[in-house]
Amino acid sequence: MEIILNSGKRMPSIGLGTWKSAPNKVKEAVGTAIDVGYRHIDCAYLYKNEHEIGAALKEKFNQNVIKREDIFITTKLWNTFHKPADVLPAFNASLNNLGLNYIDLYLIHFPCGYKNSGPNVYHPKDENGDHIYDDTDYMSTWKELEKLLSSGQVRSIGVSNFNEYQLNRILNEGSIVPAVNQVECHPYLCQDKMIEFCKSHSIAVVGYSPFGSPDRYWASPDETSLLEEPTIVGIAKRHGKTTAQVILRFNIQRGVTVIPKSVTPSRIESNFDIFNFTLNEEDMDSILKLNRNWRALDLVWDKKHKYYPFRDNYSE
């Protein structure tokens, strides 16, 4: 199952997420995913594992399991590289890490920039432990992505964690409509208004943290797990599916591309097994009613940033 982007390119509606994947396990996970049938891998410079993903891709190319044109690769520009002069070097670093000659989709990871303090400093901080911000206008950064697109080294460009106001600026001041806005999206954060807004402008939505990112290190121990949510448990039992499969299917049926993360072969395979059942209208309505506008990733450390996206102008 695929989504046709406004660039005319086809993006598979399920991909393997690689955020927080344990070092030295990503290569095997990507290889397993490709063997299962995944043709979309979601990467980022921040994740520090592009080189492992590149090694897995090279292996599958050499084995003639897939050709380059068979796989859709997304990666992202990190916050420390928002200045226009830093965009191309950062892009080239990701391209080299992945061992590819083009990227299918390149995203601005967040609208908030940080001070560039060197290639291995991902979170520059001051003596108080606060992030050192860079207030480069994301429009300047976006225009550099537009140049990359014209070079042919990128097939589609987009953004991640942008709000409606920020997207409207790109629509009004940029030359190219983003192909994608990647946002947190799950039954506790349904993102109906954002999905509607993006659809009205032919922007595809990719939903990250589809299970609410229960393994994030700052999670509260008394937090309700989406995978154990009674409503979803009941729906899963009726369909003979897992709660994870129901959650992924919920977004797929709303036209949202999903990128579940796992390094466990059985879960990678199970997460892909979501195209042989359909949630009915009652199922969908029941899941939509679980919405709490709750974020697993609220970027609390960026709340003082000029371009913090989750203020009142953010559509939920």
C-alpha positions in Angstrom: 0.0 0.0 0.0 1.4 3.4 -1.0 0.7 7.1 -0.9 1.4 9.3 -3.9 3.1 12.4 -2.7 2.6 15.9 -4.2 6.0 15.4 -5.8 4.6 12.5 -7.8 6.8 10.0 -5.9 5.3 7.0 -4.2 5.8 6.5 -0.4 4.9 3.1 1.2 2.3 3.6 3.9 4.3 1.7 6.5 8.0 2.0 7.2 10.5 0.9 9.8 11.3 3.5 12.4 14.8 3.7 13.7 14.7 6.2 16.6 16.1 4.8 19.8 17.0 1.5 18.2 19.9 0.0 20.1 23.4 0.4 18.6 24.6 -2.6 16.6 21.0 -3.9 16.3 19.8 -1.5 13.6 21.6 -3.3 10.7 19.9 -6.6 11.5 16.5 -4.9 12.1 16.6 -3.2 8.7 17.7 -6.4 7.0 14.8 -8.3 8.7 12.3 -5.6 7.7 13.4 -5.7 4.1 13.1 -9.5 4.1 9.6 -9.2 5.6 8.5 -6.8 2.9 9.1 -3.3 4.2 10.1 -0.9 1.5 10.3 2.3 3.6 13.0 3.1 6.2 12.8 6.2 8.4 16.1 7.6 9.5 17.6 10.8 10.9 21.1 12.3 11.5 20.1 12.6 15.2 19.6 8.9 15.6 23.4 8.2 15.1 22.7 5.0 13.2 22.6 6.0 9.5 25.9 4.2 8.9 24.3 0.9 10.2 21.3 1.4 8.0 23.6 2.1 5.0 25.4 -1.1 5.7 22.1 -3.1 5.8 21.0 -1.5 2.5 24.3 -2.2 0.8 24.1 -5.9 1.9 20.6 -6.2 0.4 21.6 -4.5 -2.8 24.6 -6.8 -3.2 22.4 -9.8 -2.5 20.0 -8.6 -5.2 17.2 -8.7 -2.7 16.2 -5.2 -3.7 17.4 -2.5 -6.0 17.9 1.1 -4.9 14.6 2.2 -6.6 12.7 -0.5 -4.6 13.3 1.2 -1.2 12.1 4.6 0.1 14.6 6.3 2.4 13.7 9.2 4.7 16.2 11.1 6.7 16.2 14.4 8.5 18.2 17.6 9.0 19.1 18.1 12.7 18.6 21.2 14.7 22.2 22.2 14.8 22.4 22.7 11.0 19.6 25.2 10.4 21.9 28.0 9.1 21.8 28.0 5.3 25.5 27.3 5.0 25.2 24.2 7.2 22.4 22.5 5.3 24.3 21.1 2.3 27.2 19.7 4.5 24.7 18.1 6.9 22.8 16.6 4.0 26.0 15.2 2.4 27.0 13.7 5.8 23.7 11.8 5.9 24.0 10.8 2.2 27.5 9.4 2.9 26.5 7.7 6.1 23.7 5.9 4.2 26.0 5.1 1.3 23.4 6.3 -1.2 23.5 8.7 -4.2 20.1 10.2 -3.5 17.5 10.5 -0.7 13.8 9.9 -1.3 12.6 12.3 1.4 14.5 14.9 3.3 12.8 16.6 6.3 13.6 19.5 8.6 13.5 17.5 11.9 12.1 20.4 14.0 11.5 24.1 13.4 13.7 24.9 16.4 17.4 25.5 15.7 20.4 24.9 18.0 23.8 26.4 17.9 26.2 24.5 15.7 28.9 23.4 18.1 30.5 20.7 15.9 29.4 17.5 14.1 29.2 15.4 17.2 27.4 17.9 19.5 23.7 17.2 19.0 22.4 19.0 22.1 24.6 22.1 22.8 24.0 23.3 26.3 25.1 26.2 28.5 26.5 26.1 32.1 22.9 25.7 33.4 22.2 22.7 31.3 19.9 24.5 29.0 20.0 24.1 25.2 21.8 26.9 23.3 19.3 28.0 20.7 19.9 29.3 17.2 17.1 31.5 15.9 17.7 31.0 12.2 14.4 31.4 10.5 13.2 28.0 9.4 12.1 29.6 6.1 15.8 30.2 5.3 16.5 26.5 6.0 13.5 25.5 3.9 14.8 27.4 0.9 18.0 25.5 1.1 16.0 22.2 1.0 14.3 23.6 -2.1 17.8 24.0 -3.7 18.6 20.4 -2.7 15.5 19.2 -4.5 16.6 21.0 -7.7 20.0 19.2 -7.5 18.4 15.8 -8.0 20.0 14.4 -4.9 16.6 14.5 -3.1 13.4 13.3 -4.6 10.9 15.0 -2.1 11.3 17.4 0.7 9.2 18.0 3.8 9.1 18.9 7.5 8.6 17.3 10.9 6.9 18.7 14.0 5.7 21.9 12.2 2.4 23.5 13.3 -0.3 25.0 11.0 1.1 28.5 11.3 4.6 27.3 10.3 3.3 25.3 7.4 1.3 28.3 6.2 4.5 30.3 6.2 6.1 27.7 3.9 3.0 27.7 1.7 3.0 31.5 1.4 6.7 32.3 1.3 8.3 29.2 -0.2 8.3 27.9 -3.8 7.6 24.3 -3.0 4.8 22.7 -1.0 6.2 20.2 1.6 5.5 16.7 0.5 5.2 15.5 4.1 4.7 16.7 7.7 5.9 14.1 10.1 4.2 14.4 13.5 3.5 12.4 16.6 0.2 10.6 16.0 -1.6 7.8 17.9 -5.0 7.3 19.6 -4.1 9.6 22.5 -3.1 12.3 20.0 -5.3 11.8 17.0 -4.2 15.0 15.2 -7.6 15.3 13.3 -7.2 19.0 12.6 -3.6 18.6 11.4 -4.5 15.7 9.1 -7.4 17.7 7.7 -5.2 20.8 7.2 -2.4 18.8 5.5 -4.9 16.9 3.3 -6.4 20.3 2.1 -2.9 21.3 0.9 -1.9 17.9 -0.5 0.7 17.4 2.3 1.0 13.7 3.4 1.1 13.0 7.1 3.6 10.5 8.6 2.8 9.5 12.1 5.7 8.8 14.5 5.5 7.2 17.9 2.4 5.3 16.9 2.3 3.4 20.3 3.0 6.6 22.4 6.8 5.8 22.7 6.4 3.8 26.0 10.2 3.1 26.0 11.2 6.8 26.2 13.5 7.4 29.3 11.3 10.1 30.8 8.1 8.2 30.7 6.1 8.2 34.0 5.9 4.8 35.7 2.1 5.3 36.2 1.4 6.2 32.6 -1.4 4.4 30.8 0.0 2.3 28.0 -1.8 2.5 24.7 -0.9 -1.2 24.1 -3.0 -2.0 27.1 -5.8 0.4 26.6 -9.1 -1.6 27.2 -10.9 -0.2 24.2 -8.1 -1.2 21.9 -7.7 -4.6 23.6 -11.4 -5.3 23.0 -11.2 -4.4 19.3 -8.0 -6.5 18.9 -9.7 -9.5 20.4 -12.7 -9.2 18.0 -10.4 -9.1 15.0 -7.9 -11.7 16.2 -5.1 -9.2 16.0 -2.7 -7.6 18.5 -3.3 -4.1 20.0 -0.2 -2.9 18.1 -1.7 -4.1 14.8 -5.0 -2.3 15.6 -3.3 0.9 16.4 -1.3 0.9 13.2 -4.3 -0.1 11.1 -6.2 2.9 12.7 -3.8 5.4 11.3 -3.4 3.6 7.9 -7.2 3.8 7.4 -7.0 7.6 8.1 -4.4 8.0 5.4 -1.5 8.4 7.8 1.7 6.6 7.0 3.1 4.7 10.1 6.7 4.1 11.1 6.7 1.7 14.0 10.2 1.1 15.6 11.4 -2.3 16.6 14.6 -4.4 16.5 12.8 -7.6 17.4 12.2 -9.8 14.3 8.8 -11.1 15.5 7.5 -7.6 16.2 8.9 -6.2 12.9 7.0 -9.0 11.1 3.8 -8.6 13.2 3.7 -4.8 12.6 3.8 -5.3 8.9 0.8 -7.8 9.0 -1.9 -5.1 9.0 -3.3 -5.3 5.5 -5.6 -8.3 5.9 -8.3 -6.8 8.1 -10.3 -3.6 8.3 -11.6 -1.7 11.3 -15.3 -0.8 10.9 -16.8 2.6 11.6 -17.6 1.7 15.2 -14.1 0.6 15.8 -12.7 3.8 14.3 -15.1 6.0 16.3 -14.2 4.2 19.5 -10.5 4.8 19.0 -11.0 8.4 18.0 -12.8 9.0 21.3 -9.6 8.0 23.2 -8.0 11.3 22.1 -6.5 13.3 25.0 -4.3 15.7 23.0 -1.5 14.1 25.0 2.1 14.2 23.7 4.8 11.7 24.5 7.3 14.1 22.9 6.4 17.7 24.0 9.9 19.2 23.5 9.7 20.7 27.0 13.4 21.7 26.6 12.5 23.9 23.6 9.5 25.8 25.2 11.5 29.0 25.3 12.5 28.7 21.7 11.2 31.4 19.3 9.9 28.7 17.0 8.6 26.2 19.6 5.7 24.5 17.6 3.4 23.2 20.3 1.9 26.5 21.5 -1.7 27.5 21.0 -1.3 27.9 17.3 -0.6 24.2 17.0 -3.5 22.2 15.6 -4.5 19.1 17.5 
